[in-house]
Amino acid sequence: MQDFKKLDVWNRAHKLTAELHRRTRSFPREELFGITAQIRRAAGSIGANIAEGCGRGSDSDFARFIQMALGSASELENHLILALDLDLLKVDEHEYFDNEVTGVKRMLASLLKRLRK
């Protein structure tokens, strides 16, 4: 068992989640239970899966949760594209968030590779 708060990938995912929560505050009220909730849930799920995996007893269990975090990151990418297409995000905002998600995914993939060795 390890402290998830010491993992760089968790810290980056947590920062991204907080930034997305702040940014989605200005989304239209009618999207509160739509794209806003989906973005927030997918982003939060990345860090939550990392944290839960850290609390498991084996590397194989941890790897399973890292794989789920990767799935949530891909889901978040999809929601961010939709937000761009619906003009809820500006192009530069989307590029920033997309780059952050891509960075988190790279870190997760690297961690997963180490866990599976």
ABEGO torsion letter per residue (X at the ends): XBBAAABAAAAAAAAAAAAAAAAAAABBAAAAABAAAAAAAAAAAAAAAAAAAAABABAAAAAAAAAAAAAAAAAAAAAAAAAAAAGABBAAAAAAAAAAAAAAAAAAAAAAAAAAX
